[in-house]
Amino acid sequence: MPNESQAPASTAKEFAILQLRVTALEEFLAQMATILECERKGFTAERMNAWLDMTTAKMQMTKSATLEEVQALRRLQRIVVG
């Protein structure tokens, strides 16, 4: 049985992972809304991937998101868009 000192660390780690997933989901939805509003030629998975590739590269370059947040967004991109 794990001792009590291990439980808070595990909970904190799980919370941090959940926060990254929520942040990635929020960013993904914001990017999707932008594409839906601005893309005149129709929305495709290929265009979504191209947009997300560009924006995540800019996030890393400008440091507007942490590496962990960018990685979480890229994981979500692979899951949702392919």
N, C-alpha and C positions, 0 to 999 in steps of 0.2 A: 504494500500500500504506500503511495507517495506521501511524503511528509507535507505539512502545511506550507513550508517555504517554497515548494515547487509549484504549487497551484497558482499563486498570483503571477509568476513569471509566464506560465503557460497561458493564462487568461490574457495577460498583456500582449503576448505575441499573437494570439488569436485575434484580439481586438485590432492590432496594427495591420494584420493581413486583411481583415474585414474592411478597415478604413481604406486601404489601398484599392480594394475591389470596388468599393462605393465611389471613390474618387474617379477611378477609371470609367465606371459606368456613367457617371455624371458627365465626364468629358466626352465620352463616346456619343451620348445623346445630344450634347450641344453641337458636336461636329456633324452629326446626322441632320439635325435641324438646319444647320447652315447649308449643307449640301442640298437638302430638299428645297430650300428657299431659293438658292442661287443657280442650281444646275438646270440649264435650259434644254439640254439634249436628252434629258431623262436620267433617272437614277439607276445605276448598275453597281454590282459588287465590285467590278473592276475600278470604277470611278471612286467608290468609297475607299477602297484599299489605297489608291493613288493619293487621295486627299489625306488619309490618316498617316501614310508614310511621310508625306511632306510636313504635316503638322507636328508629328512626333519628333521628326528631325529638328524642326525649329524649336520645339520645347527643350530639347537637349542643348541646342546651340545657345539659346538665350537663357537657359537655366530657369525657365518659368515653371518647370516641374522637376521634381526630384527624379533621379534615375529609377528608383523603385516605382514611382507613379507612371513613368513612361513604360517600363517593363510590364506593369499591370495593364496598361492600356493596350499594348501590343498583344498580350495574351488574350485579352477580350476581343481584339480585332480578329485574331486567328480563330477564336471560337465562333464568333458571330458572322463574320464576313467570309472567312476562309482563306 
